């Protein structure tokens, strides 16, 4: 025996297994380190706190599931399965069913097994193959028992489909069942996120009695990446049948219920209503890229009272998964309705131009107002200025104005964005225009209807008008006035004749907002809200923590399976954010010297999009060129002024 062979065997290597231990073979090289019983008990308690187990029992009874007379009882309960998956998420491991099976089989102490009502695993190395297979089989069955209670898109997903099979699956789909089971799936997510929200200390949870949110969509991938388009599905079926007649067969997609996400380029993102067919398809020669998968709809808590003050952790308070390009507005409504059930008063809901700026009022604005939230958003450029009206009042960028408001004041935002006026003129005209805004006599209710009156009437008039007689003390004050020559009797409408009129604010192309559009207050909050939700998206998709976008970390197929797993990752994310927030507070308490805030470069050199001022108040921005806003009617002020940021 050579010296190398002597060293080989003395170091613990064997002829049969080399340097690999039996434990490593049993676990196929994965971690078998035991979980601390206290950690298991904590995670199990959070599963029970979510109150989802009671819902599972309720849904099973609704579906007609009854206890049978014979057969073996289930080996792994849904409580044990969810605990195992959350333990994996807690340690940052991929949430694979095979890994969950190893947790349940090998990584729990005897007291943890008793807590989860699991049988004790007595198996030697000789029988480990059969034992591993049995535990995996029981774990995957438990997962499917849970998923089947909430799957809005049931189909076989083990094999690739032909395009003809995809067509048959779509034809057999039950939309009523989809609606019922999608509601169950969203309730599962809501209960888990509510549990994490309630795990904050009460003083942190209720530092404000108002819940302000910012919501958005972010792409997550599917385990199988081959997709299709409903636009050309019939053509694909015909091509496939022709190929089959020649003895050729090319496997098609696996999941019929996913869609094409526009990743980048000039392709337009759409928002199809329920019942519409999504026509999105990657085209040859397009300057755009697409990904096949789903959208994660996320709402995070933000602070409208003190933007950026970090009075509470930025948590995901509502979430769901959906098919790209489908019912974007309706998914946003679900987020707001879920967030409204957290026990705080609904406040401001911030979103980008994909939502309030584009959606029809009955799809998003009206349900948002009914849920108690007030919008905050950017407007499309082609919807600035006067866009309709009612009872003589003019609808202008979220407010209703006197019909005799001077024209330069009505077009101030559009004139500013087209570079026709400077920042000083913009600020002056915007302030002057406020005087002509109709006064609220009775606040809007959940339906968006409110009573408004002429700005020259009431206890605090803001303009003078020959049609309205003012009290002597009021008339003595200097106010903007309506020119008499503009008041022709034949053109006078209701708002000029009556004391007040009812306005339906949900009919405005540019919806009313919590803050005056373009004001400094609006700018500060909107930037804070957009930065917050975008930051959460990046954190959730970053490798090393939750990484919700990577399908390889959740190999189970289908939207329902993905949402089950993503929800547990959101739970871990929220718990981690709460713990980090409390840790920072404790660290601040232990400081012996005061914290010195560091002004970041983006704040030092920041340019306000609406006042066009830099951080030091400089109103001259070198290199800025006039833009023709009419050339791109769907562009927003963000698009037009993006080159201003340095």
VOGU-3710 file (C-alpha; in Angstrom, 3 decimals, decimal comma):
1> xxxxxxxxxx> 0,000/0,000/0,000  1,395/3,360/-0,993  1,895/6,259/1,409  -1,005/8,060/-0,302  -3,316/5,059/0,344  -2,280/4,936/4,016  -3,110/8,646/4,399  -6,400/8,019/2,533  -7,675/5,379/4,975  -6,253/7,031/8,086
11> xxxxxxxxxx> -8,236/10,159/7,272  -11,504/8,213/7,555  -12,066/7,239/3,934  -13,480/3,801/3,088  -13,201/1,578/0,074  -16,972/1,657/-0,528  -17,928/5,306/0,157  -14,623/7,154/-0,040  -14,771/10,287/2,125  -18,588/10,549/2,019
21> xxxxxxxxxx> -20,485/9,703/5,218  -23,683/7,663/5,472  -25,580/10,763/6,677  -24,514/12,634/3,563  -25,685/9,754/1,395  -29,056/9,625/3,165  -29,518/13,385/2,638  -28,036/13,283/-0,885  -25,418/15,805/0,237  -27,884/18,256/1,800
31> xxxxxxxxxx> -27,925/19,694/5,291  -29,286/17,429/8,051  -28,494/19,730/10,938  -31,225/19,560/13,560  -33,489/22,572/14,015  -33,561/24,011/17,504  -36,855/22,933/19,178  -37,490/26,516/20,315  -37,262/27,731/16,711  -39,628/24,998/15,551
41> xxxxxxxxxx> -42,109/25,910/18,296  -41,915/29,601/17,286  -42,510/28,899/13,595  -45,344/26,472/14,387  -47,001/29,100/16,588  -46,934/31,579/13,686  -48,660/29,055/11,442  -51,426/28,756/14,041  -51,548/32,545/14,555  -52,313/32,986/10,851
51> xxxxxxxxxx> -55,602/31,110/11,420  -55,269/29,479/7,999  -55,673/25,931/9,338  -59,295/26,651/10,259  -59,870/27,933/6,733  -58,439/24,738/5,262  -60,937/22,690/7,266  -63,788/24,973/6,200  -62,846/24,804/2,513  -62,431/21,029/2,630
61> xxxxxxxxxx> -65,992/20,691/3,973  -67,288/23,063/1,297  -65,669/20,865/-1,353  -67,377/17,782/0,076  -64,311/16,189/1,605  -65,423/13,857/4,424  -63,565/11,466/6,651  -63,554/8,029/5,066  -64,414/4,759/6,775  -61,121/3,094/6,068
71> xxxxxxxxxx> -57,639/3,752/4,795  -54,598/5,120/6,507  -54,764/8,461/8,291  -52,602/11,206/6,798  -49,004/10,978/7,926  -48,175/14,682/7,505  -50,628/17,402/8,484  -50,855/20,760/6,709  -49,663/22,358/9,941  -46,492/20,260/9,838
81> xxxxxxxxxx> -45,976/20,963/6,125  -46,299/24,742/6,505  -43,972/24,669/9,511  -41,343/22,780/7,506  -41,586/25,195/4,573  -41,322/28,227/6,869  -38,293/26,683/8,569  -36,616/26,392/5,176  -37,503/30,004/4,361  -36,198/31,066/7,771
91> xxxxxxxxxx> -32,756/29,607/7,063  -32,694/30,887/3,467  -32,956/27,509/1,737  -34,940/26,892/-1,469  -38,517/25,876/-0,746  -38,419/22,497/-2,482  -40,761/19,711/-1,457  -37,801/17,314/-1,294  -36,085/19,600/1,231  -39,295/19,897/3,255
101> xxxxxxxxxx> -39,468/16,093/3,352  -35,899/15,961/4,705  -36,828/18,482/7,394  -39,778/16,381/8,506  -37,842/13,126/8,327  -34,424/14,000/9,748  -34,120/17,562/11,064  -36,608/17,657/13,923  -35,858/16,772/17,540  -38,196/14,285/19,295
111> xxxxxxxxxx> -40,071/17,097/21,100  -40,579/18,897/17,779  -41,944/15,712/16,200  -44,397/15,385/19,069  -45,420/19,026/18,636  -46,207/18,446/14,947  -47,794/14,995/15,520  -45,211/13,339/13,295  -44,145/9,693/13,606  -40,602/9,144/14,831
121> xxxxxxxxxx> -38,281/8,134/12,006  -36,628/4,814/12,818  -34,714/3,732/9,753  -31,278/2,330/9,248  -28,935/3,028/6,399  -29,944/-0,183/4,635  -33,554/0,962/4,279  -32,948/4,668/3,752  -33,933/4,640/0,048  -37,429/3,321/0,720
131> xxxxxxxxxx> -37,791/5,510/3,808  -36,792/8,667/1,937  -39,200/7,841/-0,851  -42,053/7,283/1,615  -41,465/10,611/3,388  -41,198/12,490/0,101  -44,395/10,883/-1,222  -46,327/11,819/1,924  -44,949/15,374/1,837  -45,867/15,988/-1,791
141> xxxxxxxxxx> -49,327/14,546/-1,119  -49,777/16,953/1,776  -48,743/19,849/-0,465  -51,242/18,839/-3,153  -53,998/18,438/-0,559  -53,368/22,039/0,442  -52,961/23,364/-3,104  -56,113/21,656/-4,388  -58,165/23,671/-1,897  -56,985/26,939/-3,513
151> xxxxxxxxxx> -56,017/26,240/-7,133  -58,002/28,483/-9,535  -56,345/26,906/-12,591  -56,349/23,103/-12,163  -54,574/21,095/-14,839  -52,002/18,309/-15,184  -48,510/19,824/-15,045  -46,132/16,863/-15,079  -45,668/16,781/-18,847  -45,277/19,254/-21,693
161> xxxxxxxxxx> -48,447/19,818/-23,693  -49,150/20,073/-27,355  -50,732/23,321/-28,485  -53,924/21,395/-29,148  -53,943/20,217/-25,523  -53,385/23,805/-24,360  -56,394/24,823/-26,449  -58,501/22,076/-24,840  -57,417/23,092/-21,325  -58,433/26,692/-22,006
171> xxxxxxxxxx> -61,790/25,620/-23,456  -62,545/23,452/-20,395  -61,638/26,169/-17,893  -64,404/27,167/-15,460  -64,311/30,955/-14,776  -66,755/30,672/-11,860  -64,535/28,113/-10,163  -61,518/30,316/-10,884  -63,125/33,267/-9,093  -64,018/31,165/-6,033
181> xxxxxxxxxx> -60,631/29,493/-5,659  -58,678/32,668/-6,465  -60,475/34,291/-3,533  -59,360/31,384/-1,327  -55,776/31,714/-2,509  -55,771/35,441/-1,798  -57,294/34,819/1,627  -54,429/32,418/2,401  -51,945/35,187/1,564  -53,904/37,843/3,441
191> xxxxxxxxxx> -54,030/35,817/6,661  -50,294/35,140/6,652  -49,398/38,784/5,953  -51,831/39,962/8,617  -50,078/37,639/11,065  -46,718/39,272/10,332  -48,229/42,761/10,637  -49,643/41,887/14,055  -46,231/40,617/15,190  -45,018/44,229/15,357
201> xxxxxxxxxx> -45,097/45,886/18,771  -48,367/47,724/19,234  -46,670/51,132/19,492  -44,950/50,539/16,140  -48,089/49,248/14,462  -50,109/52,215/15,630  -47,536/55,010/15,435  -50,101/56,362/12,985  -53,771/55,411/13,006  -53,758/55,769/9,216
211> xxxxxxxxxx> -52,576/53,103/6,785  -50,969/54,545/3,650  -49,830/52,145/0,944  -47,934/52,111/-2,315  -48,601/49,267/-4,753  -47,050/47,892/-7,907  -46,422/44,743/-9,945  -43,179/42,827/-10,315  -42,400/39,830/-12,520  -41,696/36,351/-11,171
221> xxxxxxxxxx> -40,673/33,408/-13,316  -42,224/29,999/-13,908  -40,298/26,716/-13,505  -40,928/26,051/-17,213  -40,178/28,922/-19,554  -41,809/27,880/-22,828  -44,929/29,925/-23,496  -47,560/30,616/-26,113  -49,868/33,407/-27,193  -53,616/33,175/-27,486
231> xxxxxxxxxx> -53,377/35,509/-30,441  -51,752/32,869/-32,643  -52,767/29,680/-30,788  -55,024/28,443/-33,620  -52,208/28,962/-36,085  -49,827/27,026/-33,813  -52,319/24,149/-33,573  -52,582/23,972/-37,372  -48,783/23,968/-37,735  -48,514/21,283/-35,080
241> xxxxxxxxxx> -51,040/19,013/-36,766  -49,196/19,360/-40,064  -45,929/18,429/-38,344  -47,535/15,430/-36,618  -48,749/14,119/-39,957  -45,075/14,005/-40,972  -44,129/12,165/-37,784  -42,631/15,212/-36,075  -43,553/16,342/-32,566  -42,204/19,345/-30,665
251> xxxxxxxxxx> -43,146/19,625/-26,977  -45,080/22,787/-26,158  -45,738/24,682/-22,907  -46,482/23,013/-19,589  -48,586/25,655/-17,836  -51,572/26,991/-19,746  -52,211/29,767/-17,236  -49,278/32,167/-17,408  -48,473/35,040/-19,750  -45,900/37,228/-21,450
261> xxxxxxxxxx> -44,429/39,956/-19,264  -43,038/42,929/-21,203  -39,549/43,152/-19,752  -38,215/46,104/-21,729  -38,479/47,871/-25,056  -41,201/49,697/-26,918  -43,956/47,139/-26,434  -46,971/48,541/-24,588  -48,218/46,977/-21,364  -51,948/46,393/-21,409
271> xxxxxxxxxx> -54,622/45,808/-18,789  -57,286/43,450/-20,130  -60,593/43,250/-18,333  -62,122/40,000/-17,162  -63,323/37,978/-20,147  -60,974/39,642/-22,641  -58,310/37,635/-24,440  -54,727/38,781/-23,993  -53,163/39,386/-27,395  -49,621/39,978/-26,112
281> xxxxxxxxxx> -47,080/37,986/-28,083  -43,359/38,397/-28,788  -42,961/39,546/-32,376  -40,061/39,137/-34,711  -37,899/42,191/-35,152  -39,444/43,995/-32,171  -37,302/46,227/-29,993  -38,712/44,561/-26,887  -38,001/41,574/-24,670  -40,518/39,306/-22,974
291> xxxxxxxxxx> -40,508/36,777/-20,138  -43,011/33,972/-19,596  -44,401/33,911/-16,073  -46,631/35,715/-13,592  -46,920/39,076/-11,869  -46,596/39,521/-8,111  -48,923/42,314/-6,993  -47,516/43,917/-3,841  -48,696/46,705/-1,529  -46,274/48,097/1,071
301> xxxxxxxxxx> -46,917/50,438/3,958  -45,614/53,993/3,490  -45,787/57,174/5,566  -47,857/60,089/4,231  -47,623/62,085/7,459  -43,821/62,076/7,702  -42,438/60,709/4,393  -39,065/59,014/4,823  -39,035/59,306/8,627  -38,776/55,528/9,226
311> xxxxxxxxxx> -41,331/55,501/12,028  -42,187/51,883/11,188  -40,734/49,105/9,023  -41,752/49,022/5,370  -43,767/45,811/5,276  -45,664/44,058/2,515  -49,249/44,390/3,772  -51,070/42,782/0,839  -50,081/40,565/-2,078  -51,345/38,284/-4,823
321> xxxxxxxxxx> -50,172/36,607/-8,019  -51,801/37,108/-11,397  -51,347/36,482/-15,100  -49,499/39,335/-16,861  -51,610/41,868/-18,758  -54,810/40,597/-17,136  -57,008/42,493/-14,649  -54,237/44,728/-13,328  -56,772/47,177/-11,884  -58,796/44,427/-10,194
331> xxxxxxxxxx> -55,681/42,999/-8,563  -54,928/46,476/-7,197  -58,453/46,662/-5,762  -57,860/43,364/-3,979  -54,648/44,746/-2,471  -56,473/47,793/-1,114  -59,362/45,740/0,247  -56,939/43,363/1,986  -54,894/46,211/3,464  -58,063/47,872/4,756
341> xxxxxxxxxx> -58,652/44,849/7,024  -55,504/45,398/9,106  -57,302/47,456/11,740  -56,046/50,917/10,733  -57,961/53,674/8,969  -57,380/53,532/5,186  -55,382/56,560/4,066  -53,573/57,308/0,799  -52,939/54,766/-1,958  -50,028/55,678/-4,229
351> xxxxxxxxxx> -49,429/54,133/-7,646  -47,647/54,818/-10,912  -49,276/55,657/-14,253  -50,205/52,009/-14,913  -53,090/52,250/-12,452  -55,232/55,338/-11,708  -53,909/57,232/-14,729  -55,024/54,549/-17,201  -57,800/52,512/-15,575  -61,454/53,282/-16,087
361> xxxxxxxxxx> -63,030/54,710/-12,910  -65,351/51,744/-12,297  -62,405/49,343/-12,339  -60,100/51,026/-9,805  -60,981/54,540/-8,643  -64,506/53,805/-7,403  -63,545/50,584/-5,556  -60,525/52,375/-4,039  -62,711/55,193/-2,726  -65,214/52,634/-1,427
371> xxxxxxxxxx> -62,405/50,868/0,458  -61,572/54,230/2,059  -58,349/55,071/0,173  -57,557/58,366/-1,571  -55,370/58,159/-4,706  -51,934/59,645/-5,199  -50,554/59,265/-8,699  -48,929/60,856/-11,716  -51,078/61,955/-14,656  -50,723/61,221/-18,320
381> xxxxxxxxxx> -49,613/64,260/-20,273  -52,560/64,008/-22,666  -54,951/64,234/-19,696  -53,611/67,507/-18,305  -55,510/70,759/-18,591  -59,314/70,904/-18,950  -60,717/67,423/-19,548  -64,477/67,609/-19,357  -66,667/68,923/-16,587  -70,060/68,842/-14,946
391> xxxxxxxxxx> -72,688/71,474/-14,004  -70,402/74,110/-15,522  -67,416/73,193/-13,372  -64,204/72,315/-15,212  -62,291/69,102/-14,474  -58,587/69,948/-14,267  -55,966/67,574/-12,811  -57,992/66,162/-9,955  -59,966/69,300/-9,051  -63,074/71,160/-10,223
401> xxxxxxxxxx> -62,687/74,827/-11,171  -64,913/77,815/-11,833  -66,020/77,938/-15,508  -64,560/81,456/-15,729  -61,078/80,560/-14,533  -58,507/82,361/-16,748  -57,219/80,092/-19,510  -53,490/80,484/-18,644  -54,212/79,082/-15,171  -56,024/76,045/-16,536
411> xxxxxxxxxx> -53,150/75,041/-18,816  -50,318/75,828/-16,390  -49,048/72,243/-15,977  -49,122/71,536/-19,680  -47,433/74,847/-20,489  -44,732/74,135/-17,926  -43,989/70,634/-19,208  -43,840/71,918/-22,776  -41,293/74,521/-21,629  -43,504/77,516/-22,468
421> xxxxxxxxxx> -43,244/79,018/-18,957  -40,501/78,974/-16,352  -40,555/77,567/-12,821  -41,375/80,870/-11,131  -44,365/81,449/-13,417  -45,513/77,878/-12,880  -45,479/78,233/-9,098  -47,220/81,615/-9,197  -49,973/80,486/-11,564  -50,560/77,253/-9,684
431> xxxxxxxxxx> -51,082/79,188/-6,461  -53,309/81,728/-8,213  -55,414/78,934/-9,709  -56,290/77,569/-6,258  -58,540/80,574/-5,665  -60,830/79,482/-8,531  -61,205/75,918/-7,224  -64,792/75,048/-6,227  -65,273/74,747/-2,468  -66,340/71,544/-0,771
441> xxxxxxxxxx> -69,734/71,939/0,893  -70,153/68,269/1,729  -67,293/65,761/1,597  -67,356/62,828/-0,772  -68,646/59,502/0,410  -67,479/56,104/-0,756  -69,114/56,551/-4,169  -66,963/59,597/-5,005  -69,877/62,055/-5,157  -69,451/65,369/-3,357
451> xxxxxxxxxx> -71,296/68,662/-3,013  -69,337/71,655/-4,330  -70,147/75,359/-4,496  -68,923/78,454/-6,284  -65,617/79,847/-4,890  -67,302/83,242/-4,552  -69,813/81,857/-2,044  -69,765/80,604/1,533  -68,147/81,911/4,705  -64,654/82,076/3,151
461> xxxxxxxxxx> -64,905/83,099/-0,518  -61,675/83,083/-2,512  -62,774/85,072/-5,601  -65,190/87,901/-6,292  -67,896/87,529/-8,922  -70,589/89,968/-10,110  -73,105/87,127/-9,923  -72,500/86,600/-6,189  -73,108/89,330/-3,665  -70,497/89,214/-0,925
471> xxxxxxxxxx> -70,716/90,504/2,583  -69,123/93,929/3,075  -66,221/92,621/5,141  -65,548/89,925/2,586  -65,734/92,295/-0,339  -63,126/94,547/1,212  -60,471/91,856/1,002  -58,312/91,658/-2,115  -59,188/88,572/-4,138  -58,941/87,400/-7,728
481> xxxxxxxxxx> -62,104/88,331/-9,580  -64,147/87,026/-12,460  -64,348/89,380/-15,437  -67,956/90,556/-16,021  -67,677/90,249/-19,797  -67,247/86,478/-19,472  -70,586/86,082/-17,714  -73,103/85,768/-20,529  -76,502/84,629/-19,266  -77,052/82,048/-21,985
491> xxxxxxxxxx> -73,831/80,246/-21,031  -74,303/80,285/-17,249  -74,594/76,769/-15,863  -75,817/75,189/-12,603  -72,759/76,005/-10,488  -73,310/79,736/-11,193  -77,055/79,668/-10,505  -77,472/77,405/-7,494  -75,912/77,397/-4,050  -74,181/74,064/-4,761
501> xxxxxxxxxx> -74,183/71,086/-7,096  -73,365/67,385/-6,798  -70,245/66,314/-8,695  -69,204/62,748/-9,439  -65,432/62,994/-9,099  -64,963/59,441/-10,328  -65,883/60,607/-13,841  -62,727/62,713/-14,124  -60,067/61,512/-16,545  -57,472/62,719/-14,048
511> xxxxxxxxxx> -58,761/61,502/-10,651  -58,746/63,684/-7,517  -55,776/63,201/-5,212  -54,825/63,530/-1,578  -52,317/66,325/-2,347  -52,376/69,095/-4,946  -50,857/67,619/-8,080  -47,379/68,995/-8,745  -47,045/70,634/-5,335  -43,996/70,111/-3,164
521> xxxxxxxxxx> -46,100/68,065/-0,725  -47,261/65,811/-3,559  -43,744/65,483/-4,936  -42,202/64,500/-1,582  -44,810/61,869/-0,794  -45,043/60,437/-4,308  -41,264/60,024/-4,532  -41,173/58,444/-1,064  -43,985/56,037/-1,944  -42,544/55,007/-5,325
531> xxxxxxxxxx> -39,050/54,565/-3,905  -40,438/52,443/-1,058  -42,306/49,963/-3,228  -39,484/49,746/-5,786  -36,997/49,135/-2,971  -39,160/46,320/-1,600  -39,370/44,756/-5,059  -35,594/44,803/-5,373  -35,070/43,357/-1,900  -37,565/40,562/-2,496
541> xxxxxxxxxx> -35,960/39,654/-5,822  -32,341/39,967/-4,681  -30,369/36,739/-4,430  -29,331/35,730/-0,942  -32,627/36,324/0,839  -36,158/35,623/-0,449  -35,362/35,816/-4,189  -39,027/35,405/-5,156  -38,337/35,934/-8,869  -36,134/32,848/-9,310
551> xxxxxxxxxx> -38,310/29,869/-10,180  -35,482/27,417/-9,367  -36,045/28,138/-5,662  -39,697/26,955/-5,916  -39,878/24,125/-8,414  -43,572/23,309/-7,949  -45,569/24,317/-11,015  -48,671/26,443/-11,407  -49,809/29,843/-10,167  -51,390/28,470/-6,981
561> xxxxxxxxxx> -48,218/26,623/-5,973  -46,141/29,711/-6,718  -48,376/31,946/-4,582  -48,290/29,456/-1,700  -44,491/29,512/-1,717  -44,122/33,261/-2,400  -46,467/34,011/0,515  -44,204/32,112/2,908  -41,203/34,018/1,552  -43,070/37,295/2,151
571> xxxxxxxxxx> -43,721/36,163/5,724  -39,997/35,628/6,267  -39,229/38,978/4,603  -41,642/40,856/6,863  -40,380/39,150/10,024  -36,822/39,999/9,023  -37,754/43,652/8,381  -39,471/43,929/11,772  -36,484/42,384/13,552  -34,049/44,694/11,722
581> xxxxxxxxxx> -36,192/47,727/12,561  -36,252/46,839/16,277  -32,524/46,100/16,199  -31,839/49,566/14,762  -33,956/51,135/17,508  -31,987/49,306/20,193  -28,716/50,342/18,569  -29,844/53,971/18,536  -30,662/53,742/22,245  -27,133/52,519/22,940
591> xxxxxxxxxx> -25,480/55,413/21,072  -23,273/57,667/23,167  -22,973/60,323/20,461  -25,805/61,860/18,420  -26,369/60,509/14,941  -25,130/62,822/12,179  -27,337/62,504/9,092  -25,455/62,074/5,829  -26,928/63,908/2,848  -26,786/61,602/-0,149
601> xxxxxxxxxx> -25,658/62,890/-3,501  -29,066/62,309/-5,082  -30,512/64,670/-2,447  -27,737/67,248/-2,822  -28,025/67,399/-6,608  -31,694/66,500/-6,885  -33,931/68,393/-9,312  -37,620/68,861/-8,565  -39,591/67,839/-11,617  -42,227/70,486/-11,107
611> xxxxxxxxxx> -40,252/73,486/-9,821  -37,137/72,576/-11,817  -34,900/73,491/-8,922  -31,826/71,663/-7,704  -31,085/70,924/-4,074  -29,548/74,361/-3,537  -32,521/76,134/-5,112  -30,792/76,797/-8,427  -33,503/77,122/-11,066  -31,171/76,830/-14,028
621> xxxxxxxxxx> -30,600/73,324/-15,275  -27,865/73,194/-17,912  -28,489/71,140/-20,986  -32,274/71,012/-20,659  -33,929/71,143/-24,052  -37,583/71,874/-24,835  -39,761/68,838/-25,421  -42,742/68,540/-27,719  -45,244/66,812/-25,445  -47,794/66,438/-28,242
631> xxxxxxxxxx> -45,419/64,062/-30,008  -45,998/61,448/-27,320  -49,509/61,812/-25,892  -49,189/58,784/-23,627  -45,987/59,984/-22,002  -46,140/61,196/-18,441  -44,386/64,078/-16,808  -41,928/61,505/-15,441  -40,998/60,427/-18,972  -40,621/63,974/-20,251
641> xxxxxx> -38,513/65,223/-17,378  -36,436/62,079/-16,843  -33,333/63,608/-18,540  -33,441/66,427/-15,975  -32,221/64,162/-13,191  -28,445/64,157/-12,945
//
